[in-house]
Amino acid sequence: MTKQEIVDLLTKLDMAPSKKLGQNFLIDQNIIDFIIRCVEPQSGERILEIGPGTGAITQKLVDKGVHVTAVEFDYRLAGFIRDRYKDTAGFVLHEADACKVDYDELLGDESYRCVANLPYAISSVFVSVLLNVKNPPKQIFVVLQKEMADRLAAKPRTKAYGALSVRIQALYNVEVTRKVPNKVFHPNPGVDSGLLDARIKDGDVPSQEFRKRLEEVTKLAFSQRRKQVKKQLAQRFQMSFILDFFNKNGIKETARAEEITVEQYMKFTAATLEE
């Protein structure tokens, strides 16, 4: 949809875009087409879309024969989307808070990918939720605030590297494929976005138990970035265990959270589960 078409639709629905809900609608067809080219949707596959809004990405996926499972929180947009795709085979709308959905119940064991213009307001919480589901998506391709995208793809020893960087990179190969200028949205969010492409790594997916423990470990580790990480981890684990692990894995006792690699965090997490 063009900007005017979206404005007209929102007027018809008697609503204004909500900053609280992070409602910024894509109005640039080139960006939408670029997303679809990158994703290369296949007929018959299942794609989870968060915040379909006015259906800009949804329509392109449906046109490719994709089975779309959409989650929309705003009841007015949900009503519009439900009516628009009521006769579309394979389309499922779940009207709910995307951060509170049981995705294992919603999607079961079916292989799926997540593609979305992700509302800024929920991006970090939603990604965190998705990383802990029993059956995570094989790809997460989302538009989100550039600062957040950079954080998820950040490397050790950088300011952006944090707990969520470690957790997503433990499962996925992550990169920011393109900067998205703020002018391609209505309303203009005032900050640029980025296209994040996270593809699940080869091999067995770490268990739910492991991923939840990794979340616990990284939250502790990065809770006070300026302090030595051993002191933060000691709130949950024995100091003797921590120091022994550090010594065996080439980690300085004085190391801070951002100096420890994704692989080292994963090894530490596995070691805690073997205690």
N, C-alpha and C positions, 0 to 999 in steps of 0.2 A: 504493500500500500504506500501511496505517496503521503507526505505530511498532511495535506489537505484532506485526503480520504480518512486518515486516522483521526484528525480533528473532528470531522463530520461524524464519524462513528462514535467517538467519545461523547459528543454532544447528544447523539441519539440515545446513548446508554445512560445519559445524565450523570456523567462522571468526569472527574479531572484526574490526570496522572498523579499518583501518590508517591511523594518523595520517601515517605516512611516505608512503603513496600518496594521501593526501588524500581518503579515503573518507568522505564525509558525505552520507547519503542523504536526498532530499526526502521529507517525510512529510505535507506540507500540500497537500491536493487543490486548494485555491483557487489557490495559486501555480502548480501544474502546469497547471491550466486556463487561468490568465492567460497563461502562456507559449504555450500552443497558440493562444489567441485572437490574440496578438500576431504569431505566426509565420504563421498562416493557411495551414497545409500544404495542398498541392494533390495530389489523387489522381494517382499516376504519377510525381511528381517524385522526384528523388534527394536525400536528406538524409543528411549525415554526422553521426553521433552519437558523441561521445567519452565513454568511461566510462558505458555504459548501466546499469551496476550491477544493480539488481533489476528494471529495465524500466519505471520509473514514467513516463518521457517516451516511451520506445520504444513502449509499448502505445498511447498516444494517437496517435502518428504512424502506426502500423500500422493503427489503426482508421480513419484518414482515407485509407487506400489509398496511403500513401507508401512508396517503395522506400528502405528504411533500410540504410545501410552503417554498421555499428557497429564500434568499435575498443575492445576491453577487454583490460587487462593482467592482471588477477587471474584465474588459471586456474579457480578455483572459481566465480566469477561468470560467466566465459565459458562454462563447462559448463552452468550453469543457463540462461543466455540462449540458448545453442545448442539446448538441448533444448526450451525454451519456444517458439522460433520456427522449429523445423526444417521445419515444413510451411507457413510463411508465404511467399507469393510475393514475390519482390523483396527479401527480407531477406538480407543478407550480414554475417557476423561475421568480423572479422579479429582474431585473438588476438595482440596485440603491444603494445609500448611506443608510445604515440601520438606521442611526440616523435621516433621513429626510423622511422616509416612513410614510404614513398615514395607520396605521395598522387596524384602524376601517374600512377604505375603502377596504383594502386588504383582511381582514378576516371576516368582517361583524360581525354578532352576533353569529357566530359559536364558539362552545367551542374548545379550542386548548391549547396546551402546547408549551413551547419554550425549545428547546434542541440545544446546540451549543458548539463548541470550539470557544469561543468568542474572536475575535481579541483584543489584549491588548489595542490597540490605541483607541478603541471606547467604552470600557466596561462601564465606569461610565456614559457617555452621553447616551448610548443605554438603560441601565437599567433605567435611569431617564425618558427617553421617554416612555418606556414600562409601567412605574408606573402611567402615566397620561392618558393612552388610555381609552376610554369608556368601552371597553371589554378586560380587562387584562387577560393574560393566567392563567390557573388554576395551572400551575406549571412552574417554571423556573429552569431548570437543565443545568448548564453551566460550562465549564472549563474557568477559568480566573486567572489572576495573584493572587498568594496566599495572598499578601498584600491587594488586593482589596476584595477578598473573605472574609477575616477576618474582614475587615471594614464593610461589609454588615451585617455580623452576630454579630457584636460587641455589648456589653452590656453597660449600663450607667456606668459612672465613670471610663471609660477606655479611653486611648489615641486614639484608633481607632474609637470610637463611634462618629458619626457625622450626618449631615443632611440626607445623603442617608441611613444610618443605620435606622434612625427613619422612613423614608418614606417607605422603603421596609418592615420593620417589622410591620408597620401599616396594611399591607395587607396580609403578608405571615408569616408563621412559617419558620424560616431560620436557616440552619446549614451548616457547611463545613464538608462534609462527608469523604473527603480523600485528602491528599497531593499528588500532581502530580509532580514528579521530572522533572527538565528541560531537562534531557537527552532523554526524550520520544518525543521530538519535532525536526523537521528540518525546519529551522536552530535552533540551541539551543538558547533560549532567554536569558540565563544567570541567570534567576531567576526561582524559583519554582512556580507552579500553584496550584490551589485547585479546587475541585469539589464542587460547590455551589448548594444546593438543597433548593429551596424556594417553599413551598406549600401553596396555598391560604387558608386563615382561613375560618372556618365554619361561616355561617351567610351571611347577605347581604354585598355585596362589597360597600365600601364607594363611594359616588358619585364623579363624575369628579370634580365638584365644590369644594368638600371637599378636594380632593387630591391635587388640584392645590393651594388651600389656605394653606394646610399643607406644600407644597413645599416652598411657600412664607415665612411662619412662621419659618421653620427650616433653611432656607438660612439666614434669619436675625439673628436667635439665634446663629448660629455657625459662623457668619461672623468675630467675634473677640472673640475667645474662652476664652481668659484670662480675659475678662471683665465680669461684672455682666450682666446676660442675660436680665434683665429688661431694661437696657439702649439700647440694640440692638432692642428689641421689640418695644420700645417707638418711634422708627423711623417711625413706621406704626400705632401703636395703642396707645390710651390714657394711660398715666401712672396710672391714677386712676383705670382704668379697669384692668390693669395688676396686680397691687398690690392687688386689691380686689380678683382677681382670685387666686393669689398666697396664700393669707391668707386663703381662703376657701378650698384650695387643698393641704395644708401642704407643700408648697414650700417656702423656705427661701428667703427673699428679696435679699440676697446677693448671691443667687445661680448662678452658671455658667451653660452654655448650656449643658455640659455633665452630670450634676447632675439631669437633668429632664428626667423622663422615657418616653417611647413611649406612654404609656397610658395617661400621663399628657399632652404631646404635642397634642395628639388627642382631649382630652377634651378642651384644650385651643383653638384649631382650631375650634371646634364645637361652642364654646362660641363666637368667633369672628364673626361667620356667623349668630348668633342669635341677634347680636347688632342691 
